[in-house]
Amino acid sequence: MKSLHKILSLHCKKINKTIVQIRSSSDEELIHDFRVQFKKIRAIIRLTGNLKTPSPLKNLYAAAGKVRELQLLKNQLQKIQPVDGLSQFYNFINQQIYSSLECLKNIAVNDYKKDLEMLVANADDYLTVRQVKKFTHKKTEDLKKIFQLPRKTDKSIHDARKIIKDLVYSFHTLEETGVDGFYLSPAEKEFLLTISTELGIFQDWCTIISHLSLTKLRSIPTDEKLILKKIREGFLKAKQEARSIILPQLNEKRFSFVKTGG
């Protein structure tokens, strides 16, 4: 069994090391690692109920998100359309990625070590059952509200994904800390991970499509606009297919195993 203090300290050391590497690198995997580490720390913060995510870290996460969105769009386009057919648009995307990366690196230059050390210093040694009950109850109630919506919008599905990701990361922490009364079977863990992945695929399509809106294509030549319009239609179809897989699973019965513990 590990103390919460030690777990948080380990995550903070890892993320600080990654931030230092980001200052001089454009590696996509590095940005992905930073975002995952941030989500793990944020889940612990929300789990405790009495810690706050440092604002500078949130700003860095937002900047990393912009880079990730543009890289996601470019990677998806390259799977189906060579650069020759969309040279102007690829140039536009590359410029956007470069600008976003420079912004990210400039923000990463700041010193985050003190903020992270302060976060760890304010953390309790161990989680209490009461803290976990309060967290889990809030998350399940928030999910219930989404499940009960007569019509689920892209935003409500995205909100459900954020809650489920919080639960996934939090249950990892709970397993490490060994808080009594909290257990997920292998099948339950598998379900949470699977639905989380499926929700992630849906959200990726939403993000990609948002960057292909007509307002963002004004400066692109007409011939490239026509190609992008056709590509966008294919992406919309893929998004709807992802949505049809997700919706039947977003109901209270499927998530009844997420208990409030104790």
ChimeraX commands (.cxc) that place a marker at each C-alpha (Angstrom):
marker #1 position 0.00,0.00,0.00 radius 0.5
marker #1 position 1.27,3.48,-0.93 radius 0.5
marker #1 position 0.37,6.77,0.67 radius 0.5
marker #1 position -1.46,9.32,-1.46 radius 0.5
marker #1 position 1.36,11.74,-0.73 radius 0.5
marker #1 position 3.93,9.39,-2.31 radius 0.5
marker #1 position 1.76,8.64,-5.35 radius 0.5
marker #1 position 1.16,12.33,-6.04 radius 0.5
marker #1 position 4.85,13.10,-5.50 radius 0.5
marker #1 position 5.83,10.46,-8.06 radius 0.5
marker #1 position 3.40,11.84,-10.67 radius 0.5
marker #1 position 4.60,15.40,-10.05 radius 0.5
marker #1 position 8.25,14.40,-10.54 radius 0.5
marker #1 position 7.35,12.64,-13.80 radius 0.5
marker #1 position 5.37,15.56,-15.19 radius 0.5
marker #1 position 8.07,18.08,-14.27 radius 0.5
marker #1 position 10.65,15.96,-16.11 radius 0.5
marker #1 position 8.36,15.85,-19.16 radius 0.5
marker #1 position 7.84,19.63,-19.06 radius 0.5
marker #1 position 11.61,20.16,-19.13 radius 0.5
marker #1 position 11.86,17.87,-22.19 radius 0.5
marker #1 position 9.03,19.70,-23.99 radius 0.5
marker #1 position 11.03,22.94,-23.89 radius 0.5
marker #1 position 13.37,21.61,-26.58 radius 0.5
marker #1 position 11.29,18.96,-28.36 radius 0.5
marker #1 position 8.38,18.67,-30.80 radius 0.5
marker #1 position 7.80,14.96,-30.15 radius 0.5
marker #1 position 4.09,14.08,-30.30 radius 0.5
marker #1 position 4.56,11.24,-27.83 radius 0.5
marker #1 position 6.06,13.64,-25.30 radius 0.5
marker #1 position 3.02,15.92,-25.51 radius 0.5
marker #1 position 0.76,12.88,-25.14 radius 0.5
marker #1 position 2.69,11.75,-22.05 radius 0.5
marker #1 position 2.37,15.20,-20.50 radius 0.5
marker #1 position -1.41,15.24,-21.05 radius 0.5
marker #1 position -1.83,11.77,-19.52 radius 0.5
marker #1 position 0.29,12.71,-16.51 radius 0.5
marker #1 position -1.72,15.91,-16.05 radius 0.5
marker #1 position -4.99,13.95,-16.08 radius 0.5
marker #1 position -3.65,11.55,-13.45 radius 0.5
marker #1 position -2.69,14.45,-11.19 radius 0.5
marker #1 position -6.00,16.21,-11.81 radius 0.5
marker #1 position -7.93,13.04,-10.95 radius 0.5
marker #1 position -6.08,12.78,-7.63 radius 0.5
marker #1 position -6.80,16.44,-6.90 radius 0.5
marker #1 position -10.51,15.94,-7.58 radius 0.5
marker #1 position -10.48,12.75,-5.54 radius 0.5
marker #1 position -9.19,14.54,-2.45 radius 0.5
marker #1 position -11.68,17.40,-2.71 radius 0.5
marker #1 position -9.32,19.82,-0.94 radius 0.5
marker #1 position -6.49,20.38,-3.43 radius 0.5
marker #1 position -6.37,22.68,-6.46 radius 0.5
marker #1 position -4.64,22.26,-9.80 radius 0.5
marker #1 position -1.96,24.98,-10.15 radius 0.5
marker #1 position -3.11,27.59,-12.71 radius 0.5
marker #1 position 0.24,27.60,-14.59 radius 0.5
marker #1 position -0.09,23.84,-15.09 radius 0.5
marker #1 position -3.64,24.26,-16.44 radius 0.5
marker #1 position -2.37,26.88,-18.91 radius 0.5
marker #1 position 0.34,24.51,-20.12 radius 0.5
marker #1 position -2.23,21.71,-20.51 radius 0.5
marker #1 position -4.46,23.98,-22.61 radius 0.5
marker #1 position -1.52,24.91,-24.86 radius 0.5
marker #1 position -0.59,21.23,-25.27 radius 0.5
marker #1 position -4.21,20.50,-26.20 radius 0.5
marker #1 position -4.08,22.94,-29.12 radius 0.5
marker #1 position -0.96,21.27,-30.49 radius 0.5
marker #1 position -2.47,17.84,-30.06 radius 0.5
marker #1 position -5.67,18.81,-31.94 radius 0.5
marker #1 position -3.75,20.08,-34.97 radius 0.5
marker #1 position -1.44,17.06,-35.02 radius 0.5
marker #1 position -4.49,14.81,-34.82 radius 0.5
marker #1 position -6.05,16.53,-37.84 radius 0.5
marker #1 position -2.84,16.30,-39.89 radius 0.5
marker #1 position -2.26,12.64,-39.03 radius 0.5
marker #1 position -5.83,11.71,-39.98 radius 0.5
marker #1 position -5.66,13.62,-43.28 radius 0.5
marker #1 position -2.37,11.97,-44.23 radius 0.5
marker #1 position -4.03,8.56,-44.01 radius 0.5
marker #1 position -6.38,9.40,-46.89 radius 0.5
marker #1 position -5.03,12.39,-48.81 radius 0.5
marker #1 position -1.46,12.97,-50.08 radius 0.5
marker #1 position 0.17,16.36,-49.63 radius 0.5
marker #1 position 0.12,17.06,-53.40 radius 0.5
marker #1 position -3.66,17.36,-53.52 radius 0.5
marker #1 position -3.89,19.69,-50.52 radius 0.5
marker #1 position -0.59,21.57,-50.57 radius 0.5
marker #1 position -2.07,24.91,-49.44 radius 0.5
marker #1 position -4.05,23.35,-46.61 radius 0.5
marker #1 position -1.10,21.27,-45.41 radius 0.5
marker #1 position 1.03,24.43,-45.42 radius 0.5
marker #1 position -1.66,26.16,-43.37 radius 0.5
marker #1 position -1.82,23.28,-40.86 radius 0.5
marker #1 position 1.98,23.08,-40.59 radius 0.5
marker #1 position 2.14,26.81,-39.83 radius 0.5
marker #1 position -0.55,26.41,-37.19 radius 0.5
marker #1 position 1.29,23.47,-35.60 radius 0.5
marker #1 position 4.57,25.40,-35.59 radius 0.5
marker #1 position 2.96,28.45,-33.95 radius 0.5
marker #1 position 1.20,26.29,-31.36 radius 0.5
marker #1 position 4.40,24.40,-30.57 radius 0.5
marker #1 position 6.34,27.64,-30.10 radius 0.5
marker #1 position 3.61,28.89,-27.78 radius 0.5
marker #1 position 3.74,25.62,-25.82 radius 0.5
marker #1 position 7.54,25.76,-25.50 radius 0.5
marker #1 position 7.43,29.38,-24.36 radius 0.5
marker #1 position 4.96,28.48,-21.62 radius 0.5
marker #1 position 6.97,25.37,-20.68 radius 0.5
marker #1 position 10.02,27.56,-19.99 radius 0.5
marker #1 position 8.32,28.72,-16.78 radius 0.5
marker #1 position 9.36,27.03,-13.53 radius 0.5
marker #1 position 6.68,24.56,-12.44 radius 0.5
marker #1 position 8.73,22.81,-9.78 radius 0.5
marker #1 position 7.65,25.12,-6.94 radius 0.5
marker #1 position 3.95,24.83,-7.84 radius 0.5
marker #1 position 4.23,21.04,-7.95 radius 0.5
marker #1 position 6.15,20.89,-4.68 radius 0.5
marker #1 position 3.48,23.06,-3.03 radius 0.5
marker #1 position 0.77,20.75,-4.36 radius 0.5
marker #1 position 2.51,17.71,-2.86 radius 0.5
marker #1 position 3.15,19.53,0.42 radius 0.5
marker #1 position -0.57,20.25,0.80 radius 0.5
marker #1 position -1.60,16.64,0.15 radius 0.5
marker #1 position -2.63,14.40,3.04 radius 0.5
marker #1 position -0.74,11.17,3.61 radius 0.5
marker #1 position -3.81,9.01,3.06 radius 0.5
marker #1 position -7.26,9.22,1.51 radius 0.5
marker #1 position -10.28,8.71,3.73 radius 0.5
marker #1 position -13.32,6.63,2.86 radius 0.5
marker #1 position -15.40,9.79,3.31 radius 0.5
marker #1 position -13.39,11.64,0.64 radius 0.5
marker #1 position -13.78,8.81,-1.84 radius 0.5
marker #1 position -17.50,8.41,-1.14 radius 0.5
marker #1 position -18.04,12.10,-1.75 radius 0.5
marker #1 position -16.05,12.01,-5.00 radius 0.5
marker #1 position -17.69,8.86,-6.35 radius 0.5
marker #1 position -21.17,10.05,-5.40 radius 0.5
marker #1 position -20.67,13.33,-7.24 radius 0.5
marker #1 position -19.34,11.61,-10.35 radius 0.5
marker #1 position -22.17,9.06,-10.45 radius 0.5
marker #1 position -24.77,11.81,-9.95 radius 0.5
marker #1 position -23.21,13.87,-12.75 radius 0.5
marker #1 position -23.28,10.82,-15.02 radius 0.5
marker #1 position -26.89,10.10,-14.08 radius 0.5
marker #1 position -27.92,13.59,-15.19 radius 0.5
marker #1 position -26.32,12.98,-18.58 radius 0.5
marker #1 position -27.90,9.53,-18.91 radius 0.5
marker #1 position -31.34,11.03,-18.24 radius 0.5
marker #1 position -31.10,13.66,-20.97 radius 0.5
marker #1 position -33.78,13.09,-23.65 radius 0.5
marker #1 position -31.21,13.90,-26.31 radius 0.5
marker #1 position -27.47,13.59,-25.89 radius 0.5
marker #1 position -25.48,16.32,-27.66 radius 0.5
marker #1 position -21.81,16.16,-28.61 radius 0.5
marker #1 position -21.08,18.29,-25.54 radius 0.5
marker #1 position -22.97,16.02,-23.14 radius 0.5
marker #1 position -21.16,12.97,-24.56 radius 0.5
marker #1 position -17.86,14.80,-24.09 radius 0.5
marker #1 position -18.86,15.66,-20.51 radius 0.5
marker #1 position -19.59,11.96,-19.89 radius 0.5
marker #1 position -16.16,11.08,-21.23 radius 0.5
marker #1 position -14.43,13.51,-18.86 radius 0.5
marker #1 position -16.26,12.02,-15.88 radius 0.5
marker #1 position -15.47,8.45,-16.93 radius 0.5
marker #1 position -11.79,9.31,-17.47 radius 0.5
marker #1 position -11.72,10.78,-13.96 radius 0.5
marker #1 position -13.19,7.53,-12.63 radius 0.5
marker #1 position -10.64,5.42,-14.54 radius 0.5
marker #1 position -7.66,7.38,-13.22 radius 0.5
marker #1 position -9.16,7.58,-9.73 radius 0.5
marker #1 position -9.73,3.84,-9.46 radius 0.5
marker #1 position -6.06,3.32,-10.37 radius 0.5
marker #1 position -5.15,5.57,-7.44 radius 0.5
marker #1 position -7.60,3.77,-5.13 radius 0.5
marker #1 position -6.02,0.43,-5.98 radius 0.5
marker #1 position -2.58,1.80,-5.13 radius 0.5
marker #1 position -3.68,3.39,-1.85 radius 0.5
marker #1 position -5.73,0.35,-0.83 radius 0.5
marker #1 position -8.71,2.25,0.60 radius 0.5
marker #1 position -11.08,-0.32,2.12 radius 0.5
marker #1 position -14.34,-1.12,0.37 radius 0.5
marker #1 position -13.40,-0.14,-3.19 radius 0.5
marker #1 position -12.94,-2.86,-5.74 radius 0.5
marker #1 position -13.58,-3.36,-9.45 radius 0.5
marker #1 position -13.66,-6.78,-11.05 radius 0.5
marker #1 position -11.56,-7.39,-14.19 radius 0.5
marker #1 position -14.75,-7.22,-16.30 radius 0.5
marker #1 position -15.75,-3.89,-14.74 radius 0.5
marker #1 position -12.29,-2.44,-15.35 radius 0.5
marker #1 position -12.39,-3.67,-18.93 radius 0.5
marker #1 position -15.77,-2.03,-19.50 radius 0.5
marker #1 position -14.59,1.34,-18.15 radius 0.5
marker #1 position -11.44,1.24,-20.28 radius 0.5
marker #1 position -13.37,0.18,-23.39 radius 0.5
marker #1 position -16.08,2.83,-23.11 radius 0.5
marker #1 position -13.40,5.42,-22.31 radius 0.5
marker #1 position -11.53,4.48,-25.50 radius 0.5
marker #1 position -14.73,4.55,-27.59 radius 0.5
marker #1 position -15.64,7.97,-26.19 radius 0.5
marker #1 position -12.11,9.13,-27.03 radius 0.5
marker #1 position -12.53,8.04,-30.65 radius 0.5
marker #1 position -15.82,9.95,-30.88 radius 0.5
marker #1 position -14.26,13.07,-29.37 radius 0.5
marker #1 position -11.34,12.87,-31.80 radius 0.5
marker #1 position -13.77,12.96,-34.72 radius 0.5
marker #1 position -15.53,15.97,-33.19 radius 0.5
marker #1 position -12.19,17.75,-32.84 radius 0.5
marker #1 position -11.02,16.93,-36.37 radius 0.5
marker #1 position -14.31,18.03,-37.94 radius 0.5
marker #1 position -14.28,21.32,-36.02 radius 0.5
marker #1 position -11.02,22.24,-37.78 radius 0.5
marker #1 position -12.63,21.65,-41.17 radius 0.5
marker #1 position -15.46,24.16,-40.72 radius 0.5
marker #1 position -16.14,26.50,-43.66 radius 0.5
marker #1 position -15.06,29.57,-41.68 radius 0.5
marker #1 position -11.60,28.06,-41.21 radius 0.5
marker #1 position -11.23,27.28,-44.91 radius 0.5
marker #1 position -11.84,30.77,-46.33 radius 0.5
marker #1 position -8.26,31.31,-47.48 radius 0.5
marker #1 position -7.95,27.85,-49.07 radius 0.5
marker #1 position -8.19,27.54,-52.91 radius 0.5
marker #1 position -11.55,26.37,-54.28 radius 0.5
marker #1 position -10.23,23.05,-55.61 radius 0.5
marker #1 position -8.84,22.17,-52.19 radius 0.5
marker #1 position -12.07,23.24,-50.51 radius 0.5
marker #1 position -13.98,20.73,-52.64 radius 0.5
marker #1 position -11.58,17.94,-51.64 radius 0.5
marker #1 position -11.83,18.92,-47.97 radius 0.5
marker #1 position -15.62,19.08,-48.17 radius 0.5
marker #1 position -15.72,15.48,-49.39 radius 0.5
marker #1 position -13.24,14.41,-46.71 radius 0.5
marker #1 position -15.32,16.17,-44.06 radius 0.5
marker #1 position -18.42,14.25,-45.18 radius 0.5
marker #1 position -16.52,11.00,-44.66 radius 0.5
marker #1 position -15.38,12.15,-41.22 radius 0.5
marker #1 position -18.97,13.05,-40.30 radius 0.5
marker #1 position -20.05,9.54,-41.24 radius 0.5
marker #1 position -17.28,8.03,-39.08 radius 0.5
marker #1 position -18.35,10.29,-36.20 radius 0.5
marker #1 position -21.96,9.09,-36.48 radius 0.5
marker #1 position -20.80,5.47,-36.48 radius 0.5
marker #1 position -18.78,6.11,-33.32 radius 0.5
marker #1 position -21.79,7.82,-31.77 radius 0.5
marker #1 position -24.06,4.84,-32.53 radius 0.5
marker #1 position -21.63,2.54,-30.69 radius 0.5
marker #1 position -21.48,4.79,-27.62 radius 0.5
marker #1 position -25.09,5.84,-27.02 radius 0.5
marker #1 position -26.52,2.41,-26.05 radius 0.5
marker #1 position -23.83,2.12,-23.36 radius 0.5
marker #1 position -24.48,5.49,-21.73 radius 0.5
marker #1 position -27.14,4.36,-19.28 radius 0.5
marker #1 position -27.40,3.88,-15.51 radius 0.5
marker #1 position -27.64,0.09,-15.70 radius 0.5
marker #1 position -24.27,-0.26,-17.42 radius 0.5
marker #1 position -22.61,1.87,-14.72 radius 0.5
marker #1 position -24.40,0.43,-11.69 radius 0.5
marker #1 position -21.14,-1.18,-10.48 radius 0.5
marker #1 position -19.65,2.27,-9.73 radius 0.5
marker #1 position -20.53,2.24,-6.05 radius 0.5
marker #1 position -20.01,4.85,-3.38 radius 0.5
marker #1 position -17.95,2.45,-1.28 radius 0.5
marker #1 position -17.75,1.62,2.38 radius 0.5
marker link #1:1,2 radius 0.2
marker link #1:2,3 radius 0.2
marker link #1:3,4 radius 0.2
marker link #1:4,5 radius 0.2
marker link #1:5,6 radius 0.2
marker link #1:6,7 radius 0.2
marker link #1:7,8 radius 0.2
marker link #1:8,9 radius 0.2
marker link #1:9,10 radius 0.2
marker link #1:10,11 radius 0.2
marker link #1:11,12 radius 0.2
marker link #1:12,13 radius 0.2
marker link #1:13,14 radius 0.2
marker link #1:14,15 radius 0.2
marker link #1:15,16 radius 0.2
marker link #1:16,17 radius 0.2
marker link #1:17,18 radius 0.2
marker link #1:18,19 radius 0.2
marker link #1:19,20 radius 0.2
marker link #1:20,21 radius 0.2
marker link #1:21,22 radius 0.2
marker link #1:22,23 radius 0.2
marker link #1:23,24 radius 0.2
marker link #1:24,25 radius 0.2
marker link #1:25,26 radius 0.2
marker link #1:26,27 radius 0.2
marker link #1:27,28 radius 0.2
marker link #1:28,29 radius 0.2
marker link #1:29,30 radius 0.2
marker link #1:30,31 radius 0.2
marker link #1:31,32 radius 0.2
marker link #1:32,33 radius 0.2
marker link #1:33,34 radius 0.2
marker link #1:34,35 radius 0.2
marker link #1:35,36 radius 0.2
marker link #1:36,37 radius 0.2
marker link #1:37,38 radius 0.2
marker link #1:38,39 radius 0.2
marker link #1:39,40 radius 0.2
marker link #1:40,41 radius 0.2
marker link #1:41,42 radius 0.2
marker link #1:42,43 radius 0.2
marker link #1:43,44 radius 0.2
marker link #1:44,45 radius 0.2
marker link #1:45,46 radius 0.2
marker link #1:46,47 radius 0.2
marker link #1:47,48 radius 0.2
marker link #1:48,49 radius 0.2
marker link #1:49,50 radius 0.2
marker link #1:50,51 radius 0.2
marker link #1:51,52 radius 0.2
marker link #1:52,53 radius 0.2
marker link #1:53,54 radius 0.2
marker link #1:54,55 radius 0.2
marker link #1:55,56 radius 0.2
marker link #1:56,57 radius 0.2
marker link #1:57,58 radius 0.2
marker link #1:58,59 radius 0.2
marker link #1:59,60 radius 0.2
marker link #1:60,61 radius 0.2
marker link #1:61,62 radius 0.2
marker link #1:62,63 radius 0.2
marker link #1:63,64 radius 0.2
marker link #1:64,65 radius 0.2
marker link #1:65,66 radius 0.2
marker link #1:66,67 radius 0.2
marker link #1:67,68 radius 0.2
marker link #1:68,69 radius 0.2
marker link #1:69,70 radius 0.2
marker link #1:70,71 radius 0.2
marker link #1:71,72 radius 0.2
marker link #1:72,73 radius 0.2
marker link #1:73,74 radius 0.2
marker link #1:74,75 radius 0.2
marker link #1:75,76 radius 0.2
marker link #1:76,77 radius 0.2
marker link #1:77,78 radius 0.2
marker link #1:78,79 radius 0.2
marker link #1:79,80 radius 0.2
marker link #1:80,81 radius 0.2
marker link #1:81,82 radius 0.2
marker link #1:82,83 radius 0.2
marker link #1:83,84 radius 0.2
marker link #1:84,85 radius 0.2
marker link #1:85,86 radius 0.2
marker link #1:86,87 radius 0.2
marker link #1:87,88 radius 0.2
marker link #1:88,89 radius 0.2
marker link #1:89,90 radius 0.2
marker link #1:90,91 radius 0.2
marker link #1:91,92 radius 0.2
marker link #1:92,93 radius 0.2
marker link #1:93,94 radius 0.2
marker link #1:94,95 radius 0.2
marker link #1:95,96 radius 0.2
marker link #1:96,97 radius 0.2
marker link #1:97,98 radius 0.2
marker link #1:98,99 radius 0.2
marker link #1:99,100 radius 0.2
marker link #1:100,101 radius 0.2
marker link #1:101,102 radius 0.2
marker link #1:102,103 radius 0.2
marker link #1:103,104 radius 0.2
marker link #1:104,105 radius 0.2
marker link #1:105,106 radius 0.2
marker link #1:106,107 radius 0.2
marker link #1:107,108 radius 0.2
marker link #1:108,109 radius 0.2
marker link #1:109,110 radius 0.2
marker link #1:110,111 radius 0.2
marker link #1:111,112 radius 0.2
marker link #1:112,113 radius 0.2
marker link #1:113,114 radius 0.2
marker link #1:114,115 radius 0.2
marker link #1:115,116 radius 0.2
marker link #1:116,117 radius 0.2
marker link #1:117,118 radius 0.2
marker link #1:118,119 radius 0.2
marker link #1:119,120 radius 0.2
marker link #1:120,121 radius 0.2
marker link #1:121,122 radius 0.2
marker link #1:122,123 radius 0.2
marker link #1:123,124 radius 0.2
marker link #1:124,125 radius 0.2
marker link #1:125,126 radius 0.2
marker link #1:126,127 radius 0.2
marker link #1:127,128 radius 0.2
marker link #1:128,129 radius 0.2
marker link #1:129,130 radius 0.2
marker link #1:130,131 radius 0.2
marker link #1:131,132 radius 0.2
marker link #1:132,133 radius 0.2
marker link #1:133,134 radius 0.2
marker link #1:134,135 radius 0.2
marker link #1:135,136 radius 0.2
marker link #1:136,137 radius 0.2
marker link #1:137,138 radius 0.2
marker link #1:138,139 radius 0.2
marker link #1:139,140 radius 0.2
marker link #1:140,141 radius 0.2
marker link #1:141,142 radius 0.2
marker link #1:142,143 radius 0.2
marker link #1:143,144 radius 0.2
marker link #1:144,145 radius 0.2
marker link #1:145,146 radius 0.2
marker link #1:146,147 radius 0.2
marker link #1:147,148 radius 0.2
marker link #1:148,149 radius 0.2
marker link #1:149,150 radius 0.2
marker link #1:150,151 radius 0.2
marker link #1:151,152 radius 0.2
marker link #1:152,153 radius 0.2
marker link #1:153,154 radius 0.2
marker link #1:154,155 radius 0.2
marker link #1:155,156 radius 0.2
marker link #1:156,157 radius 0.2
marker link #1:157,158 radius 0.2
marker link #1:158,159 radius 0.2
marker link #1:159,160 radius 0.2
marker link #1:160,161 radius 0.2
marker link #1:161,162 radius 0.2
marker link #1:162,163 radius 0.2
marker link #1:163,164 radius 0.2
marker link #1:164,165 radius 0.2
marker link #1:165,166 radius 0.2
marker link #1:166,167 radius 0.2
marker link #1:167,168 radius 0.2
marker link #1:168,169 radius 0.2
marker link #1:169,170 radius 0.2
marker link #1:170,171 radius 0.2
marker link #1:171,172 radius 0.2
marker link #1:172,173 radius 0.2
marker link #1:173,174 radius 0.2
marker link #1:174,175 radius 0.2
marker link #1:175,176 radius 0.2
marker link #1:176,177 radius 0.2
marker link #1:177,178 radius 0.2
marker link #1:178,179 radius 0.2
marker link #1:179,180 radius 0.2
marker link #1:180,181 radius 0.2
marker link #1:181,182 radius 0.2
marker link #1:182,183 radius 0.2
marker link #1:183,184 radius 0.2
marker link #1:184,185 radius 0.2
marker link #1:185,186 radius 0.2
marker link #1:186,187 radius 0.2
marker link #1:187,188 radius 0.2
marker link #1:188,189 radius 0.2
marker link #1:189,190 radius 0.2
marker link #1:190,191 radius 0.2
marker link #1:191,192 radius 0.2
marker link #1:192,193 radius 0.2
marker link #1:193,194 radius 0.2
marker link #1:194,195 radius 0.2
marker link #1:195,196 radius 0.2
marker link #1:196,197 radius 0.2
marker link #1:197,198 radius 0.2
marker link #1:198,199 radius 0.2
marker link #1:199,200 radius 0.2
marker link #1:200,201 radius 0.2
marker link #1:201,202 radius 0.2
marker link #1:202,203 radius 0.2
marker link #1:203,204 radius 0.2
marker link #1:204,205 radius 0.2
marker link #1:205,206 radius 0.2
marker link #1:206,207 radius 0.2
marker link #1:207,208 radius 0.2
marker link #1:208,209 radius 0.2
marker link #1:209,210 radius 0.2
marker link #1:210,211 radius 0.2
marker link #1:211,212 radius 0.2
marker link #1:212,213 radius 0.2
marker link #1:213,214 radius 0.2
marker link #1:214,215 radius 0.2
marker link #1:215,216 radius 0.2
marker link #1:216,217 radius 0.2
marker link #1:217,218 radius 0.2
marker link #1:218,219 radius 0.2
marker link #1:219,220 radius 0.2
marker link #1:220,221 radius 0.2
marker link #1:221,222 radius 0.2
marker link #1:222,223 radius 0.2
marker link #1:223,224 radius 0.2
marker link #1:224,225 radius 0.2
marker link #1:225,226 radius 0.2
marker link #1:226,227 radius 0.2
marker link #1:227,228 radius 0.2
marker link #1:228,229 radius 0.2
marker link #1:229,230 radius 0.2
marker link #1:230,231 radius 0.2
marker link #1:231,232 radius 0.2
marker link #1:232,233 radius 0.2
marker link #1:233,234 radius 0.2
marker link #1:234,235 radius 0.2
marker link #1:235,236 radius 0.2
marker link #1:236,237 radius 0.2
marker link #1:237,238 radius 0.2
marker link #1:238,239 radius 0.2
marker link #1:239,240 radius 0.2
marker link #1:240,241 radius 0.2
marker link #1:241,242 radius 0.2
marker link #1:242,243 radius 0.2
marker link #1:243,244 radius 0.2
marker link #1:244,245 radius 0.2
marker link #1:245,246 radius 0.2
marker link #1:246,247 radius 0.2
marker link #1:247,248 radius 0.2
marker link #1:248,249 radius 0.2
marker link #1:249,250 radius 0.2
marker link #1:250,251 radius 0.2
marker link #1:251,252 radius 0.2
marker link #1:252,253 radius 0.2
marker link #1:253,254 radius 0.2
marker link #1:254,255 radius 0.2
marker link #1:255,256 radius 0.2
marker link #1:256,257 radius 0.2
marker link #1:257,258 radius 0.2
marker link #1:258,259 radius 0.2
marker link #1:259,260 radius 0.2
marker link #1:260,261 radius 0.2
marker link #1:261,262 radius 0.2
view
